[in-house]
Amino acid sequence: MHLKTLTVRGFKSFASATTFEFEPGVTCVVGPNGSGKSNVVDALSWVMGEQGAKTLRGGKMEDVIFAGTSGRQALGRAHVSLTIDNTDGALPIEYTEVTIARTLFRTGGSEYAINGQSCRLLDIQELLSDSGLGREMHVVVGQGQLDRILHATPEERRGFIEEAAGILKHRRRKERTVRKLEGMQVNLDRLEDLLAEIRRQLTPLGRQAKVARRAQRIQYDVRDARARLLADDLVQAQSALAVDVDTERRLKEEKEAAERDLATGRTRQEELETRAAQATPAVTAARETWYELTAVRERHRSLQQVASERRRLLGTAEQTPSTERDPERLADQARRTREEEQQMLARVEQAVDTLAVAIQDREDSEAEAKQAEAAVSAILRAAADRREGMAKLSGGVGSARSRVEAAENELQRLRETVGQAALRRQKASGEVDALRVAADDTAQALERARDSREQAVEAFESARDAARLADTARTEALRAHDTQAARAETLRASVRQPDGSDVVRSRAPESVVGAVAELLAVEPGWEKAVTAALGPLAEALAVRSHTAAATAFQALRESGSGRVHVLVAGTGSGEVSDALPPEIRRLAGTVPAVDAVHATTGAESEAAEAVAQQVRAELARTVLVNDAATGLRLITEHPQVRAVTRHGDVFAPHSAWGGATEAAGSVETLARAEEAETLLAELAATLQEATTVAQAAHGERDQLRPQAEVARNAFQAAEREHQQAQAALSRTEAVLTSAQAESERFDRQVSQAQDQVAAHQRALTEAVNRLEAAQDTTDAEADEQRHLQAVATRDAAHDAASKARAAETEARLALRSLEEQARALGNRAHSQERAAAAERRAREEAARRAERRRLQARNAEAVVAAVGQILVRIDDSVDLAESERARAEHLRAQIDAELQSVRTANDSLATKVHELTDSVHRDELARAQQRARIEALEAKSLEDLGLTPDALVENYGPHLLIPDADAVLEAAQSRDERAAAAAARRELEAERDGIDPAEPEPAPQEPEDRDRQSPDSDDGHHAPPEDLMGRPYVRAEQERRLAAAEKDLTKLGRVNPLALEEFAALEERHSFLSEQLEDVKKSRADLRQIIKDVDEHVEKVFAEAWHDVEREFTGVFATLFPGGEGRLRLTDPSDYLTTGIEVEARPAGKKIKRLSLLSGGERSLTAIAMLVAIFKARPSPFYVLDEVEAALDDRNLGRLLTIIRQLQESSQLIVITHQKRTMEIADAVYGVTMRDGVTTVLGQRLKELR
């Protein structure tokens, strides 16, 4: 087994797909520092399952993905695949080649694969661990790995040997088993606690089940006896009802004949009622017209007030903030500042000229000083140069002339380039100035557009909010109006008419005054009390005399239309004497009933007053009280009066009646209806007003919407223009900056070229002078004289140059000061110009607001005038509508009077029907009572027993035999216990499996249901089986049986009806959990035995590996440290499962054993000795060494190479190295370089070269 290929893509510095082909032997990877050699080691560790980001020399796992360079983008994933030659079958997998792949995505996801099939990281780690390659990666010795081995704890050193011996995975599995065992202990404790709790519950629940079984027997007797008695009553009642059926049929036939005669008499009444109904809409329309015109008038008056107030407010002057800044004055200041700026710029130009003169003077002085210095040097060299050959000096002069010409040509080219750069800078500067002005203009336009947009949007949003509020108010008003209209209509429709009132009105309309409830007005809050106090009179008809009352009664008897109460109006004295003692009137919380009743106003006001007088007479000794306590106190102190509470409870000296009423009386209902109609009229006016306001608000919103949209579009256009101007300015400024930098660069190049020309010219002059001096034949004294004169000239020139430099410095400082002053003046002028523009805009906006207020005030004035004219016309319309309403109401009163007379005529026709109706009613009442008794029995059967009448008679009728109760209960109990046990087992199994329990079985039947459901029945209503039949039915015996069972049931007290089922289920649960507990204990024992077997195996394998490693370490240490002594030592030899490993090393000639006292090279060799000992004791197919010999000298390197050659015989080695001697033993070499942050690889097999 050996590594065959390694393919890396997107991993660290390997941007492109790179493949390393490995062969048995030694493969070296070489290259300069930082080229990515160690990334090869990291790739091998990573693909074999390394999970530590720090081990891979990163901060987080994402760092292994190629991060990109200046010329190459970052990648989204890292992929490494490793192909292993498994011809020898070292890996437990049926492939001769095994490819392990790992991919990491930048999003955080990972993928693992073995031969292209997806797998888990654990699968890869366990596959490699079987060949001695575990998660500790002892075969990969990376940078810093040697120090980690030496600084490791004894237990960590033990891990290297365990991994090499292939027992690390057994230890990991043991740890997982121990954790599983600990989790099992928690479940075991929980199960034991649950069993103990169930055992504590079984005893009291068993006692409850015994009582429940006794109660079940008694309840069966109660239900059975009750059902048989009820069935007997029902059979007898049905038999009695059948006898009355023929009588009922005969009386109905006679009544139908009488009603046909009455129908002819009512035809005329219906015609008159139709005419009255036709007259009603005209009255309603006239009233509604009057109401609407009145509401319109009120709304216009409100509008007039609002417009007047708005006109007054707009007439006041607007308080506008004043900044007291004159824009013209600010503009003048800006112009003066600009003039000062121009003057300052002129001074800057003068300072520039002065600086140029100073620079020229300085350059001339320095040139003269240099010439003087050169003259001195030339004189000094002249004597020496005379001795040199003329040919050499002539050649120097020619060379100097050539250099001067070349430098002058370059200077000419640079000057032309400088001129072009100056033109570009000047052009860019002009464009920048123009674009700055344009940007300022667009900024001002943007500010104006923003102000306009904010004003338009604010106005539109205000109008929109007002429209929303108006819509909400209108919706609320409409909802309230509709609700109130429905309530008023319902109350009017629910006014109850007395029985037979239509007949009375049709037979003798002239004798009928009207319904008492319609003719009375009751003080608010006392309607229910007055209704209770009047009793039947509250629903009565008011007639004019007792004769009319007798006639009405006769008509009702003839027509069979029921009965009616009447109140005879006008029979009293006209005044009601005060029959109440004075102290009652002074009693708090009381009101005499006569004070709470008044007559209604209208066309029948006299008749209504007469009815009210009669009602007061009836209520003369009645007092209305707030509560029952006051009423009881009142009748106790004054037995001659009645007390009626607000709730309608009546207290008399010898009787009382009250409670809840089914429905409100006519008096109370009419009062509520009138109150609802009054409120309805107010809501209609409010609705109309809200509609008008909503329409106006919507109109204003629709008018302002286009203005807001135009302002918004204008702002967006101005914003785009400003952004474009700013972008153009930024681009041009960038061009200007580039042009300035270019110009400055060319200026420096020109200056350098000038210096070169000057230098070459000086060299040429010097060469010419030397040549001339060499040719001069003047004697030594003349040379000395010339030397003295040249020195004096040189000193004077140096003094002049120093003064020129000082003058130039002063000129430069003056120029910088003037430039700063000019820049400050420019900024101040620009600020003043912007302030003047802002002040002009503010004043223009104030003028526009004043103009708007003037227009709004003029509109308000026009509204006030127009509304005044409209109000005059509306008043005329209201008067006309009021007269029309009075006319329509008068016509309706005439029709009502005629209808009343027709109804009175029909009363006589109804008398005959009334007599027949009384007979039918009496017979129907008897039959209804009989039916009510049957219905009560049937309802009792359904409510108490849950049986229909047919099922009751069929299963419990008196014709059936009574079965034995004990036999029935025993059969039912066995079925219940089986069902409860099955349900409990299903619930426990579902709890154990962690799923929802299945649908429960049908609930156990109650004892009272079992006796009527046989195993073969479908509907549960068949009689018990034949083997449960018993004695015949005897009513007295069943009554005694029921009484005894109820007595026994009372003695039992409280009974838990579910105790039987709960006890059976709990017993089953206890048995099931006991079985589960035994299973868990057995599983725990099995796991402990497995742990023991694993410990024995680990101990045996580790002991063998330890002895082999210890032996190999001694030999390897002797090879690396000739004459030295080293050994491995167990920290606890008595316990091979937990013992650690200590390393002792003593190089030759030293008496130390502590590793910390060794040198760096000795420490590295000691760590290598331990690793090689492990390698030899438990060989691995391959090893990876990353610069392990970096700290070794040449002699120790030779010893290490000897060890590597030994390992080469049995294993494959991949070595990262800088050492030439290490490369010499390699079979193949890969060279690694880095270009632009990306690693590239070049390989060479050395066997072929050899």
PyMOL commands that set and color helices and strands:
alter all, ss='L'
color gray80, all
select helices_A, chain A and resi 37-47+61-64+121-129+145-151+154-165+168-243+245-315+327-386+390-493+501-507+509-511+516-519+527-539+546-559+582-585+593-596+605-618+628-637+666-775+780-907+909-945+949-956+965-993+1007-1010+1026-1028+1035-1052+1059-1120+1155-1157+1160-1177+1194-1208+1220-1224+1246-1249
alter helices_A, ss='H'
color red, helices_A
select strands_A, chain A and resi 2-9+18-21+26-30+77-85+97-105+110-114+117-119+140-141+512-515+520-522+541-543+566-568+590-592+597-599+622-625+642-645+650-651+656-657+1125-1130+1141-1146+1182-1186+1212-1216+1228-1235+1238-1245
alter strands_A, ss='S'
color yellow, strands_A
deselect
rebuild
show_as cartoon
